[in-house]
Amino acid sequence: MKGKNKTMPRYLTVLGASVLLFGSLAWGADDQTDVDKRLDASAKVLTEIMGTPDKAIPDKVMRDAKCIAVIPSMVKIAVGFGGSHGKGVATCRTESGAWSAPAPITLTGGSWGLQLGGQAVDVVMVVMNDQGMQHLLASKFKLGADASAAAGPVGRDAGADTDWKMKAEVLTYSRARGVFAGIDLNGAALTQDKDETRLLYGKFVPFSEILDGKVQPDQGSNQFLEAVRRYSGQSREHGEVTTPSGNAQSANQ
């Protein structure tokens, strides 16, 4: 009996450690799945918004974009007055002209959330110049304070008006209840999501390294990056055309 009593606690200790280990792995798997889902949701948001050219982000804005960030389903939070919070991904053009691997981001906003009735909204931000891009590479900045921001123009005709390009480093958009429009996000803070960066790349990688193109995107990023390339005109610039399925192929084929 004495030997049995000594063995049982040891057995339970091993069993408990195993439960904690597998529980931890399962939790990590769920988080990784959430990252992949957010990438897919960001691709879907961009595709749906750009699917109606007369009511979408103008082609010229997308062609001139230095960086594009998408936050699907941003929601109002109960911290402070009218606060909003959402997670998404951002990508920037590298020196070669290609789009970088996606960097997980967090956007925390202010009282503008009340204007949207408190429902979940999709947010798209388009960085238009090098100065705005440098703010984004810093991994933390506040719209309207560190970087000038303005509600972006919508539709084909809006692309002809270049006044917005002279005024804002970042153009901001939202979609709620199927309605897509420019939105004033001044006061919102954008930061790198360090936890999801670790989950996506297996370790922490600085924002600047990801968005400078020093990190290879994983397969889970393909759908999002394909959508960005398609609507930014990069495929056409590199002699490619977009097939009905959304895949790019050589124009000579």
Backbone as CSV, one residue per row, in Angstrom:
resi,resn,N_x,N_y,N_z,CA_x,CA_y,CA_z,C_x,C_y,C_z
1,MET,0.821,-1.205,0.000,0.000,0.000,0.000,0.857,1.257,0.000
2,LYS,1.956,1.204,0.772,2.803,2.388,0.819,3.403,2.670,-0.562
3,GLY,3.846,1.593,-1.250,4.407,1.794,-2.584,3.381,2.328,-3.544
4,LYS,2.144,1.849,-3.404,1.068,2.302,-4.284,0.795,3.773,-4.064
5,ASN,0.798,4.198,-2.809,0.525,5.602,-2.504,1.601,6.518,-3.067
6,LYS,2.857,6.025,-3.099,3.935,6.843,-3.642,3.829,6.957,-5.159
7,THR,3.309,5.879,-5.801,3.222,5.867,-7.260,2.092,6.762,-7.772
8,MET,0.953,6.760,-7.073,-0.230,7.476,-7.548,0.012,8.973,-7.728
9,PRO,0.603,9.655,-6.726,0.845,11.090,-6.925,1.752,11.363,-8.133
10,ARG,2.758,10.500,-8.324,3.670,10.680,-9.455,2.897,10.513,-10.758
11,TYR,2.008,9.518,-10.807,1.196,9.264,-11.993,0.270,10.447,-12.278
12,LEU,-0.347,10.937,-11.203,-1.251,12.066,-11.368,-0.508,13.316,-11.831
13,THR,0.718,13.478,-11.341,1.520,14.627,-11.761,1.799,14.583,-13.258
14,VAL,2.198,13.382,-13.744,2.466,13.208,-15.175,1.204,13.425,-15.983
15,LEU,0.077,12.879,-15.490,-1.200,13.029,-16.181,-1.608,14.498,-16.244
16,GLY,-1.441,15.171,-15.108,-1.802,16.594,-15.075,-0.957,17.416,-16.017
17,ALA,0.334,17.112,-16.061,1.226,17.843,-16.972,0.832,17.598,-18.423
18,SER,0.410,16.346,-18.721,0.004,16.019,-20.088,-1.250,16.783,-20.485
19,VAL,-2.200,16.855,-19.540,-3.441,17.599,-19.806,-3.130,19.064,-20.075
20,LEU,-2.244,19.645,-19.255,-1.877,21.053,-19.449,-1.183,21.263,-20.781
21,LEU,-0.306,20.319,-21.166,0.423,20.436,-22.415,-0.519,20.384,-23.602
22,PHE,-1.392,19.343,-23.625,-2.313,19.220,-24.751,-3.321,20.353,-24.770
23,GLY,-3.721,20.811,-23.569,-4.633,21.951,-23.504,-3.986,23.193,-24.075
24,SER,-2.701,23.387,-23.759,-1.971,24.539,-24.280,-1.835,24.460,-25.793
25,LEU,-1.533,23.253,-26.309,-1.414,23.090,-27.749,-2.733,23.343,-28.444
26,ALA,-3.830,22.874,-27.848,-5.152,23.086,-28.433,-5.492,24.562,-28.465
27,TRP,-5.154,25.274,-27.379,-5.416,26.714,-27.324,-4.624,27.444,-28.413
28,GLY,-3.355,27.045,-28.580,-2.523,27.653,-29.612,-3.073,27.389,-31.003
29,ALA,-3.599,26.158,-31.211,-4.176,25.817,-32.506,-5.391,26.676,-32.798
30,ASP,-6.230,26.901,-31.774,-7.415,27.737,-31.951,-7.004,29.152,-32.320
31,ASP,-5.968,29.679,-31.644,-5.502,31.025,-31.941,-4.974,31.105,-33.372
32,GLN,-4.219,30.093,-33.785,-3.684,30.087,-35.139,-4.817,30.075,-36.145
33,THR,-5.859,29.311,-35.869,-7.019,29.274,-36.735,-7.665,30.646,-36.811
34,ASP,-7.716,31.356,-35.695,-8.280,32.702,-35.684,-7.481,33.641,-36.586
35,VAL,-6.160,33.511,-36.585,-5.322,34.342,-37.447,-5.641,34.052,-38.907
36,ASP,-5.737,32.769,-39.254,-6.051,32.401,-40.631,-7.435,32.903,-41.031
37,LYS,-8.386,32.787,-40.120,-9.734,33.265,-40.412,-9.742,34.772,-40.635
38,ARG,-8.920,35.477,-39.862,-8.871,36.939,-40.016,-8.262,37.321,-41.360
39,LEU,-7.275,36.582,-41.808,-6.698,36.822,-43.128,-7.733,36.579,-44.221
40,ASP,-8.460,35.465,-44.094,-9.489,35.155,-45.090,-10.612,36.187,-45.062
41,ALA,-10.996,36.620,-43.859,-12.058,37.620,-43.736,-11.624,38.951,-44.343
42,SER,-10.353,39.313,-44.163,-9.831,40.554,-44.739,-9.855,40.488,-46.262
43,ALA,-9.496,39.333,-46.816,-9.547,39.153,-48.270,-10.981,39.273,-48.771
44,LYS,-11.911,38.679,-48.044,-13.325,38.721,-48.438,-13.862,40.140,-48.382
45,VAL,-13.514,40.891,-47.337,-13.971,42.279,-47.208,-13.490,43.100,-48.391
46,LEU,-12.199,42.997,-48.717,-11.638,43.779,-49.818,-12.272,43.384,-51.150
47,THR,-12.475,42.084,-51.359,-13.072,41.598,-52.600,-14.502,42.091,-52.752
48,GLU,-15.283,42.029,-51.674,-16.676,42.463,-51.740,-16.784,43.970,-51.951
49,ILE,-15.930,44.736,-51.293,-15.958,46.189,-51.439,-15.581,46.597,-52.860
50,MET,-14.556,45.972,-53.413,-14.082,46.333,-54.746,-14.912,45.687,-55.851
51,GLY,-15.832,44.806,-55.481,-16.661,44.118,-56.464,-17.694,45.010,-57.123
52,THR,-17.946,46.197,-56.578,-18.883,47.150,-57.159,-18.133,48.440,-57.442
53,PRO,-17.497,48.536,-58.614,-16.591,49.664,-58.900,-17.195,51.044,-58.673
54,ASP,-18.477,51.222,-58.996,-19.096,52.545,-58.849,-19.241,52.967,-57.394
55,LYS,-19.103,52.016,-56.469,-19.260,52.323,-55.051,-18.063,51.840,-54.234
56,ALA,-16.940,51.657,-54.894,-15.761,51.095,-54.238,-14.674,52.157,-54.067
57,ILE,-13.540,51.726,-53.538,-12.370,52.596,-53.475,-11.914,52.846,-54.912
58,PRO,-11.714,54.096,-55.308,-11.311,54.378,-56.697,-10.046,53.618,-57.097
59,ASP,-9.997,53.196,-58.362,-8.841,52.457,-58.858,-7.551,53.249,-58.670
60,LYS,-7.609,54.554,-58.896,-6.399,55.381,-58.779,-5.866,55.370,-57.354
61,VAL,-6.774,55.368,-56.376,-6.349,55.306,-54.977,-5.626,53.992,-54.713
62,MET,-6.194,52.900,-55.213,-5.582,51.587,-54.989,-4.244,51.469,-55.725
63,ARG,-4.156,52.030,-56.919,-2.890,51.953,-57.673,-1.775,52.746,-57.000
64,ASP,-2.142,53.874,-56.371,-1.138,54.732,-55.734,-0.838,54.333,-54.287
65,ALA,-1.560,53.348,-53.773,-1.431,52.978,-52.357,-0.029,52.494,-52.026
66,LYS,0.500,52.970,-50.894,1.777,52.487,-50.365,1.554,51.299,-49.439
67,CYS,0.461,51.343,-48.671,0.094,50.258,-47.757,-1.426,50.139,-47.734
68,ILE,-1.901,48.949,-47.434,-3.332,48.701,-47.289,-3.547,47.895,-46.017
69,ALA,-4.485,48.350,-45.191,-4.820,47.638,-43.955,-6.319,47.367,-43.936
70,VAL,-6.688,46.167,-43.507,-8.102,45.781,-43.430,-8.391,45.263,-42.033
71,ILE,-9.442,45.790,-41.407,-9.882,45.327,-40.088,-11.322,44.838,-40.231
72,PRO,-11.535,43.524,-40.365,-12.895,43.008,-40.505,-13.615,42.963,-39.157
73,SER,-14.861,43.373,-39.147,-15.715,43.275,-37.960,-15.142,43.991,-36.744
74,MET,-14.854,45.276,-36.881,-14.453,46.079,-35.739,-15.686,46.327,-34.879
75,VAL,-15.558,46.195,-33.572,-16.721,46.285,-32.699,-16.531,47.340,-31.618
76,LYS,-17.642,47.803,-31.095,-17.631,48.752,-29.990,-17.288,48.006,-28.707
77,ILE,-16.465,48.612,-27.858,-16.104,47.988,-26.589,-16.597,48.849,-25.434
78,ALA,-16.718,48.215,-24.263,-17.306,48.895,-23.113,-16.262,49.557,-22.234
79,VAL,-15.142,49.947,-22.805,-14.096,50.621,-22.045,-14.092,52.086,-22.449
80,GLY,-14.376,52.959,-21.495,-14.433,54.371,-21.831,-15.739,54.713,-22.519
81,PHE,-15.754,55.811,-23.238,-16.981,56.290,-23.872,-16.895,56.108,-25.385
82,GLY,-17.684,55.194,-25.884,-17.733,54.997,-27.312,-16.486,54.393,-27.925
83,GLY,-15.708,53.654,-27.160,-14.499,53.060,-27.703,-14.796,51.936,-28.670
84,SER,-13.895,51.703,-29.620,-14.044,50.617,-30.581,-12.716,49.896,-30.723
85,HIS,-12.808,48.615,-31.062,-11.603,47.800,-31.111,-11.740,46.761,-32.206
86,GLY,-10.657,46.546,-32.956,-10.676,45.527,-33.981,-9.286,45.036,-34.317
87,LYS,-9.218,43.828,-34.877,-7.953,43.240,-35.299,-7.998,42.980,-36.793
88,GLY,-6.849,43.162,-37.430,-6.789,42.942,-38.859,-5.369,42.721,-39.318
89,VAL,-5.114,43.008,-40.601,-3.788,42.811,-41.178,-3.443,43.978,-42.102
90,ALA,-2.145,44.223,-42.258,-1.668,45.274,-43.145,-0.554,44.733,-44.028
91,THR,-0.414,45.314,-45.216,0.671,44.967,-46.124,1.138,46.238,-46.815
92,CYS,2.425,46.312,-47.169,2.985,47.493,-47.826,3.752,47.081,-49.087
93,ARG,3.873,48.007,-50.014,4.683,47.764,-51.205,6.161,47.794,-50.807
94,THR,6.904,46.838,-51.290,8.339,46.803,-51.029,9.066,47.559,-52.141
95,GLU,10.376,47.660,-52.050,11.163,48.374,-53.056,11.016,47.750,-54.442
96,SER,10.769,46.456,-54.497,10.602,45.771,-55.784,9.232,46.013,-56.397
97,GLY,8.325,46.599,-55.622,6.970,46.833,-56.111,5.989,45.757,-55.702
98,ALA,6.489,44.644,-55.155,5.609,43.576,-54.689,5.038,43.935,-53.324
99,TRP,4.000,43.228,-52.919,3.391,43.473,-51.614,4.017,42.570,-50.569
100,SER,4.235,43.128,-49.386,4.904,42.399,-48.308,3.994,41.343,-47.700
101,ALA,4.584,40.493,-46.886,3.800,39.571,-46.064,2.891,40.396,-45.147
102,PRO,1.742,39.859,-44.756,0.833,40.618,-43.903,1.334,40.730,-42.463
103,ALA,1.089,41.886,-41.858,1.447,42.124,-40.463,0.162,42.280,-39.652
104,PRO,-0.045,41.475,-38.615,-1.234,41.603,-37.771,-1.264,42.949,-37.053
105,ILE,-2.424,43.593,-37.026,-2.561,44.904,-36.404,-3.775,44.958,-35.491
106,THR,-3.771,45.953,-34.614,-4.913,46.252,-33.762,-5.267,47.721,-33.947
107,LEU,-6.551,48.007,-34.120,-7.022,49.390,-34.251,-7.992,49.679,-33.123
108,THR,-7.665,50.681,-32.324,-8.524,51.075,-31.210,-8.979,52.505,-31.440
109,GLY,-10.289,52.710,-31.499,-10.818,54.014,-31.873,-11.490,54.744,-30.742
110,GLY,-12.029,55.907,-31.088,-12.671,56.768,-30.101,-14.157,56.895,-30.321
111,SER,-14.685,58.095,-30.140,-16.125,58.308,-30.100,-16.814,58.098,-31.439
112,TRP,-16.056,58.005,-32.540,-16.701,57.794,-33.839,-17.500,56.498,-33.870
113,GLY,-17.157,55.561,-32.963,-17.903,54.307,-32.924,-19.381,54.507,-32.651
114,LEU,-19.726,55.537,-31.884,-21.125,55.805,-31.588,-21.893,56.220,-32.834
115,GLN,-21.225,56.871,-33.752,-21.880,57.319,-34.965,-22.311,56.149,-35.835
116,LEU,-21.710,55.000,-35.610,-22.029,53.829,-36.403,-23.071,52.946,-35.721
117,GLY,-23.644,53.416,-34.645,-24.714,52.687,-33.990,-24.261,51.518,-33.152
118,GLY,-22.961,51.358,-32.981,-22.469,50.301,-32.105,-22.335,48.945,-32.773
119,GLN,-22.721,48.816,-34.052,-22.632,47.519,-34.703,-21.219,47.268,-35.210
120,ALA,-20.943,46.019,-35.550,-19.636,45.686,-36.104,-19.495,46.313,-37.490
121,VAL,-18.325,46.838,-37.780,-18.062,47.444,-39.082,-16.739,46.929,-39.630
122,ASP,-16.643,46.910,-40.956,-15.384,46.579,-41.616,-14.668,47.889,-41.910
123,VAL,-13.371,47.934,-41.632,-12.588,49.146,-41.832,-11.436,48.860,-42.800
124,VAL,-11.235,49.785,-43.732,-10.104,49.698,-44.663,-9.341,51.009,-44.585
125,MET,-8.024,50.919,-44.478,-7.168,52.101,-44.477,-6.151,51.987,-45.606
126,VAL,-6.002,53.085,-46.353,-5.073,53.110,-47.481,-4.033,54.204,-47.227
127,VAL,-2.784,53.799,-47.065,-1.684,54.749,-46.855,-1.223,55.243,-48.217
128,MET,-1.188,56.576,-48.397,-1.013,57.134,-49.721,0.381,57.680,-50.036
129,ASN,1.240,57.866,-49.054,2.555,58.428,-49.364,3.626,57.846,-48.438
130,ASP,4.862,58.181,-48.721,5.989,57.616,-47.970,5.961,58.026,-46.500
131,GLN,5.526,59.259,-46.236,5.468,59.716,-44.846,4.474,58.888,-44.042
132,GLY,3.314,58.632,-44.630,2.330,57.788,-43.959,2.840,56.372,-43.774
133,MET,3.583,55.888,-44.759,4.153,54.543,-44.677,5.152,54.452,-43.532
134,GLN,5.963,55.495,-43.341,6.921,55.498,-42.247,6.224,55.472,-40.891
135,HIS,5.090,56.158,-40.791,4.316,56.112,-39.546,3.835,54.683,-39.280
136,LEU,3.373,54.014,-40.329,2.896,52.644,-40.167,4.043,51.711,-39.783
137,LEU,5.209,51.886,-40.385,6.365,51.038,-40.083,6.830,51.204,-38.645
138,ALA,6.470,52.330,-38.018,6.871,52.573,-36.631,6.126,51.665,-35.664
139,SER,5.135,50.937,-36.154,4.360,49.929,-35.415,3.350,50.511,-34.426
140,LYS,3.324,51.837,-34.282,2.312,52.442,-33.430,2.156,53.909,-33.808
141,PHE,0.930,54.288,-34.204,0.683,55.692,-34.476,-0.797,55.998,-34.302
142,LYS,-1.091,57.278,-34.142,-2.453,57.726,-33.915,-2.911,58.562,-35.100
143,LEU,-4.024,58.160,-35.690,-4.556,58.880,-36.838,-5.000,60.282,-36.425
144,GLY,-4.595,61.252,-37.215,-4.955,62.630,-36.918,-3.932,63.340,-36.063
145,ALA,-3.071,62.574,-35.394,-2.031,63.171,-34.547,-0.664,62.904,-35.155
146,ASP,-0.296,61.616,-35.237,0.981,61.255,-35.844,0.902,61.259,-37.371
147,ALA,-0.245,60.879,-37.893,-0.437,60.823,-39.342,-1.761,61.476,-39.695
148,SER,-1.752,62.334,-40.730,-2.994,62.978,-41.147,-3.889,61.958,-41.831
149,ALA,-5.168,61.992,-41.526,-6.117,61.026,-42.070,-7.385,61.737,-42.504
150,ALA,-8.055,61.161,-43.493,-9.298,61.746,-43.988,-10.182,60.650,-44.543
151,ALA,-11.479,60.890,-44.522,-12.424,59.963,-45.132,-12.118,59.880,-46.622
152,GLY,-11.974,58.668,-47.130,-11.560,58.483,-48.513,-12.686,58.669,-49.510
153,PRO,-12.331,59.035,-50.748,-13.335,59.175,-51.805,-13.843,57.805,-52.235
154,VAL,-15.047,57.772,-52.775,-15.673,56.513,-53.175,-16.176,56.617,-54.610
155,GLY,-15.994,55.543,-55.379,-16.534,55.481,-56.734,-15.560,55.907,-57.801
156,ARG,-15.901,55.616,-59.045,-15.032,55.913,-60.182,-14.718,57.400,-60.301
157,ASP,-15.739,58.245,-60.241,-15.570,59.679,-60.455,-14.675,60.311,-59.394
158,ALA,-14.715,59.774,-58.172,-13.918,60.353,-57.089,-12.429,60.234,-57.371
159,GLY,-12.034,59.281,-58.207,-10.634,59.092,-58.517,-10.030,60.255,-59.275
160,ALA,-10.881,61.045,-59.933,-10.380,62.177,-60.710,-10.040,63.364,-59.827
161,ASP,-10.536,63.381,-58.619,-10.297,64.490,-57.708,-9.055,64.192,-56.881
162,THR,-7.973,64.940,-57.147,-6.707,64.660,-56.460,-6.527,65.498,-55.203
163,ASP,-7.550,66.276,-54.830,-7.425,67.137,-53.657,-7.155,66.319,-52.398
164,TRP,-7.773,65.137,-52.288,-7.590,64.274,-51.126,-6.141,63.831,-50.977
165,LYS,-5.461,63.669,-52.132,-4.094,63.171,-52.095,-3.147,64.193,-51.475
166,MET,-3.483,65.472,-51.609,-2.626,66.521,-51.076,-2.845,66.719,-49.578
167,LYS,-3.961,66.246,-49.051,-4.335,66.556,-47.677,-4.074,65.428,-46.680
168,ALA,-4.133,64.194,-47.116,-4.092,63.089,-46.157,-3.012,62.063,-46.478
169,GLU,-2.366,61.576,-45.422,-1.410,60.478,-45.561,-2.139,59.135,-45.572
170,VAL,-3.289,59.099,-44.894,-4.073,57.867,-44.797,-5.528,58.161,-45.149
171,LEU,-6.084,57.393,-46.092,-7.503,57.487,-46.429,-8.228,56.346,-45.731
172,THR,-9.364,56.646,-45.115,-10.055,55.655,-44.283,-11.479,55.418,-44.773
173,TYR,-11.886,54.163,-44.671,-13.199,53.737,-45.159,-13.851,52.793,-44.146
174,SER,-15.187,52.693,-44.222,-15.902,51.718,-43.394,-17.078,51.141,-44.167
175,ARG,-17.476,49.933,-43.772,-18.671,49.312,-44.338,-19.524,48.782,-43.202
176,ALA,-20.763,49.250,-43.138,-21.691,48.798,-42.111,-23.066,48.612,-42.741
177,ARG,-23.689,47.475,-42.428,-25.009,47.155,-42.985,-25.013,47.252,-44.514
178,GLY,-23.907,46.858,-45.120,-23.819,46.851,-46.564,-23.504,48.194,-47.189
179,VAL,-23.445,49.262,-46.398,-23.163,50.593,-46.927,-21.674,50.891,-46.769
180,PHE,-21.025,51.241,-47.887,-19.590,51.528,-47.893,-19.371,53.014,-48.102
181,ALA,-18.531,53.625,-47.268,-18.290,55.060,-47.377,-16.989,55.427,-46.690
182,GLY,-16.501,56.625,-46.993,-15.352,57.140,-46.273,-15.754,57.459,-44.850
183,ILE,-14.824,57.353,-43.914,-15.133,57.610,-42.504,-13.962,58.359,-41.857
184,ASP,-14.287,59.221,-40.926,-13.268,59.958,-40.189,-12.811,59.113,-39.004
185,LEU,-11.571,58.639,-39.056,-11.032,57.795,-37.984,-10.037,58.556,-37.108
186,ASN,-10.043,59.869,-37.174,-9.119,60.646,-36.354,-9.301,60.307,-34.882
187,GLY,-8.197,60.055,-34.216,-8.235,59.660,-32.814,-8.027,58.174,-32.617
188,ALA,-8.178,57.385,-33.703,-7.964,55.947,-33.592,-6.460,55.648,-33.589
189,ALA,-6.064,54.650,-32.807,-4.652,54.280,-32.695,-4.410,52.915,-33.324
190,LEU,-3.413,52.828,-34.171,-3.055,51.566,-34.819,-1.731,51.072,-34.244
191,THR,-1.696,49.812,-33.838,-0.490,49.216,-33.266,-0.270,47.816,-33.833
192,GLN,0.947,47.335,-33.742,1.234,45.962,-34.131,0.649,45.013,-33.099
193,ASP,-0.009,43.954,-33.574,-0.526,42.919,-32.684,0.584,41.888,-32.481
194,LYS,1.302,42.035,-31.386,2.493,41.209,-31.158,2.143,39.736,-30.932
195,ASP,1.045,39.476,-30.213,0.665,38.090,-29.938,0.335,37.350,-31.230
196,GLU,-0.436,37.985,-32.108,-0.807,37.310,-33.349,0.357,37.260,-34.329
197,THR,1.291,38.188,-34.205,2.510,38.108,-35.015,3.269,36.835,-34.663
198,ARG,3.379,36.548,-33.364,4.065,35.321,-32.933,3.336,34.077,-33.437
199,LEU,2.017,34.097,-33.392,1.242,32.951,-33.843,1.372,32.747,-35.353
200,LEU,1.409,33.849,-36.100,1.462,33.748,-37.557,2.827,33.313,-38.055
201,TYR,3.903,33.819,-37.418,5.255,33.555,-37.914,6.092,32.674,-36.994
202,GLY,5.510,32.219,-35.889,6.221,31.323,-34.994,7.154,32.023,-34.039
203,LYS,7.309,33.309,-34.185,8.146,34.120,-33.294,7.768,35.581,-33.505
204,PHE,8.228,36.439,-32.609,7.948,37.858,-32.795,8.881,38.431,-33.858
205,VAL,8.302,39.143,-34.812,9.069,39.813,-35.865,8.642,41.281,-35.869
206,PRO,9.574,42.225,-35.813,9.209,43.646,-35.820,8.385,44.024,-37.039
207,PHE,7.492,44.965,-36.832,6.608,45.463,-37.879,7.387,45.842,-39.133
208,SER,8.464,46.596,-38.936,9.217,47.116,-40.077,9.803,45.997,-40.932
209,GLU,10.254,44.906,-40.305,10.835,43.796,-41.060,9.785,43.111,-41.926
210,ILE,8.579,42.956,-41.363,7.509,42.308,-42.125,7.118,43.177,-43.314
211,LEU,6.833,44.452,-43.054,6.307,45.334,-44.090,7.375,45.802,-45.070
212,ASP,8.656,45.633,-44.728,9.745,45.934,-45.672,10.009,44.775,-46.623
213,GLY,9.315,43.659,-46.432,9.481,42.520,-47.318,10.571,41.557,-46.921
214,LYS,11.024,41.622,-45.661,12.107,40.751,-45.203,11.590,39.414,-44.670
215,VAL,10.260,39.242,-44.662,9.641,38.012,-44.165,8.829,37.387,-45.289
216,GLN,8.965,36.081,-45.459,8.204,35.377,-46.480,6.792,35.093,-45.973
217,PRO,5.759,35.407,-46.753,4.391,35.096,-46.321,4.152,33.594,-46.319
218,ASP,3.318,33.133,-45.386,2.989,31.711,-45.377,1.783,31.478,-46.287
219,GLN,1.436,30.211,-46.507,0.362,29.876,-47.441,-0.987,30.444,-47.018
220,GLY,-1.179,30.605,-45.703,-2.442,31.127,-45.224,-2.687,32.579,-45.619
221,SER,-1.619,33.250,-46.092,-1.731,34.657,-46.476,-2.087,34.837,-47.944
222,ASN,-2.088,33.744,-48.718,-2.227,33.847,-50.169,-3.492,34.565,-50.608
223,GLN,-4.617,34.206,-50.009,-5.894,34.769,-50.437,-5.938,36.285,-50.227
224,PHE,-5.434,36.745,-49.085,-5.424,38.176,-48.801,-4.503,38.916,-49.760
225,LEU,-3.287,38.402,-49.946,-2.328,39.073,-50.820,-2.786,39.054,-52.272
226,GLU,-3.445,37.988,-52.703,-3.978,37.937,-54.063,-5.019,39.022,-54.273
227,ALA,-5.876,39.242,-53.262,-6.893,40.289,-53.369,-6.245,41.667,-53.451
228,VAL,-5.231,41.902,-52.641,-4.525,43.196,-52.667,-3.869,43.406,-54.022
229,ARG,-3.186,42.390,-54.535,-2.529,42.518,-55.843,-3.542,42.781,-56.954
230,ARG,-4.649,42.083,-56.883,-5.665,42.197,-57.927,-6.212,43.618,-58.020
231,TYR,-6.522,44.209,-56.884,-7.200,45.508,-56.900,-6.242,46.695,-56.841
232,SER,-4.971,46.443,-56.611,-4.001,47.529,-56.650,-3.376,47.678,-58.027
233,GLY,-3.750,46.787,-58.946,-3.227,46.866,-60.298,-1.868,46.246,-60.464
234,GLN,-1.344,45.598,-59.426,-0.003,45.022,-59.530,0.059,43.925,-60.581
235,SER,-1.003,43.132,-60.700,-1.010,42.051,-61.684,-0.845,42.604,-63.095
236,ARG,-1.580,43.697,-63.401,-1.485,44.282,-64.734,-0.098,44.871,-64.973
237,GLU,0.490,45.456,-63.915,1.815,46.060,-64.044,2.882,45.013,-64.343
238,HIS,2.668,43.783,-63.885,3.659,42.731,-64.079,3.288,41.796,-65.234
239,GLY,2.441,42.290,-66.165,2.109,41.504,-67.347,1.212,40.325,-67.062
240,GLU,0.360,40.444,-66.041,-0.546,39.371,-65.692,-1.972,39.847,-65.855
241,VAL,-2.872,38.901,-66.026,-4.292,39.209,-66.058,-4.968,38.402,-64.980
242,THR,-6.135,38.849,-64.546,-6.871,38.142,-63.516,-7.962,37.301,-64.146
243,THR,-7.960,36.014,-63.852,-8.961,35.111,-64.395,-10.256,35.276,-63.628
244,PRO,-11.402,34.744,-64.155,-12.664,34.843,-63.433,-12.611,34.260,-62.043
245,SER,-11.722,33.284,-61.823,-11.617,32.673,-60.505,-10.832,33.543,-59.544
246,GLY,-10.210,34.628,-60.081,-9.462,35.525,-59.208,-7.978,35.222,-59.184
247,ASN,-7.530,34.192,-59.945,-6.117,33.836,-59.968,-5.404,34.587,-61.079
248,ALA,-4.171,35.002,-60.827,-3.397,35.736,-61.829,-2.615,34.760,-62.681
249,GLN,-2.556,35.047,-64.011,-1.741,34.245,-64.877,-1.100,35.152,-65.921
250,SER,-0.074,34.647,-66.607,0.643,35.473,-67.581,-0.276,35.895,-68.698
251,ALA,-0.159,37.153,-69.129,-0.992,37.655,-70.212,-0.613,37.012,-71.538
252,ASN,0.557,36.371,-71.604,1.006,35.752,-72.860,0.488,34.336,-73.024
253,GLN,-0.134,33.808,-71.984,-0.616,32.419,-72.078,-1.893,32.342,-72.894
